[in-house]
Amino acid sequence: MGVLLLAELDDGALSASTARTVAAAAQLGPVDLLVPGPRAAADQAAAIAGVAKVIHAKEAPLADGLANLLAGLADGYTIIAAAASTTGKDVMPRLAAKLDIQPVTDIVAIEGANRFVRPIYAGNALETVTDPQQTHVLTFRASAFRPAASGNAAPVETLDTDIAAAARFIAAHRTQSDIPDLATAQIVVGGGVSVGSAEGFKLVEALGKTLGAAIGATRAAVDAGYAPNDWQVGQTGKIIAPDLYIAVGISGALQHLAGIQGAKKIIAINTDPEAPLVKIADVALIGDLFEILPQLTAELEKSGVKR
């Protein structure tokens, strides 16, 4: 059973989520990893354990081009997969339509060669899907899987082909940041609308910086302009699964809870002991966040936790 997996790239570099999707795909068979972009990313991908071969495409096309590329490579593979990311959600439905296959998306666990577990009802339930098709088109929720180890030395095969596409890339506009990637961070500090302002949100950022954590926000905080869009966590934002999630001033709306269900430990800081997120937290600090956060940050810095 061969697996063709689309690598996830970020600004031409291999994303940390790729090692996680390789770990998932490797449960189903030998993984050939398609890396569209710079050769350096392909060489980096070759070091991921579980990769049998890296297929390097010199071009990094948009979604329709990637779907055409995957369709051209589909023969010989029983599984074609990608991360359930912005790219994967754009590419894989196009590929499934081209191949006339029903995709199975957002997989969080693998129970067999054609049995997969995925969340439904905004993450409030899990369903097990049996896919009887001869070829499977899948997307994995990267945050649900531990990353594969490194130390491999898979061969790299470069494709010398033009990729047909109906759209062309014009420009990219990026937000520069030195904080960890939210989708794969081990520690995340999230803030809610209760912080009151963008200035108040700096307390959340200060705690995150001290812990070397990624910063998240609720949709209400983003809509209020307190935090940028790419910090949004939840059903309509990013799905995270950190080892530790610190929720500051977050009541716990259903949409937000759907995005943090994979968190191993949750610390809630809130004035309301009856808030939904406080009730599911492993540790709750009940009080004013404007008093607790500066004290907590100072104590952590004093104890030498700062990274």
Residue, then its C-alpha position, 0 to 999 in steps of 0.5 A: m500500500g503506497v502513500l503519496l503525501l503532500a508536504e506543508l511549506d511555509d514561505g518556502a521552508l518545510s513546516a513543522s506540521t509535515a513531520r506530524t502528517v508523515a507520522a500519521a501517513a506512515q501508519l498506512g504504508p511507505v510514504d512518498l513525500l511530495v515537496p513543491g518548492p525549493r530544493a532545500a525543503a526537499d533535503q530537509a524532508a528527506a531527513i524525516a523518519g518514515v519517508a521512503k522517497v521525496i518527490h521534489a517539484k521545482e515549482a510551488p503552484l497554487a491549489d489547482g496546479l497542486a491538484n493537477l500534479l497530485a492527479g498526475l502522480a496518483d497511479g501506483y498509490t492507494i492513498i493520497a493525503a495532506a494536512a487538514s490545513t488551509t492548503g490541504k483544504d484547498v487542494m484535496p477536494r479539487l483532487a478528489a473531484k478530479l479522481d471521482i473519489q469521496p475524501v475523508t477529511d480532518i482525521v485525528a486517529i487511524e484504526g485500520a487500513n480504511r478506518f479513520v476517526r474524525p470529529i463532527y458536531a464542532g468537535n463534540a463527537l467523534e465518528t469512525v468512518t470506513d472507506p471502502q474505495q480502492t483509492h483514498v484521499l485523506t487529510f490529517r489534523a496535524s495537531a492530533f499526531r506526534p511528529a515523526a523523528s529525524g535522522n532519515a536519509a531518503p532519496v530525492e527525485t526531482l520532477d522535470t515537468d511543467i505543471a498546468a494551472a489556471a491561476r498564477f501567483i501574484a504576491a504574498h503578504r505575510t505577518q512577520s513574527d518570532i513566536p512559535d507556530l500556533a498550530t504546532a506549539q507545545i505551549v499556547v497562551g490564549g486571550g479572550v475579549s475580556v482583556g478589554s483592548a489591544e493594549g490589555f492583550k500585551l499582558v497575554e503576549a508578555l506571559g507567552k514570551t516568558l514561556g516561549a509560547a505561541i499566542g492565541a485569541t478567541r474570535a471575539a477578541v479578533d473581531a474586536g481588533y485586540a489580536p490579528n486574524d492568524w491568532q484565532v483559535g477555534q472552529t473557524g480558526k486554528i485547531i491546536a493540541p498543545d501540551l499546555y494551554i493557558a486561557v486568559g479571560i476566556s469563557g469557553a464558547l462552543q466554537h473555541l472549545a472545538g479548537i482546543q480539545g486536543a490540549k493536554k493540560i488547561i489552565a484557566i484564568n477567569t473571574d467567573p468560576e462557572a465559566p464553561l472553560v473553567k469547569i473543564a480546566d485542570v487548574a483554575l485561577i479565579g480572579d482579575l486577569f490584570e492582577i494575576l497576569p503581571q504577578l504570574t509573569a514576574e514570578l516565572e521570570k524570577s524562577g528562571v523559566k524565561r526562555 
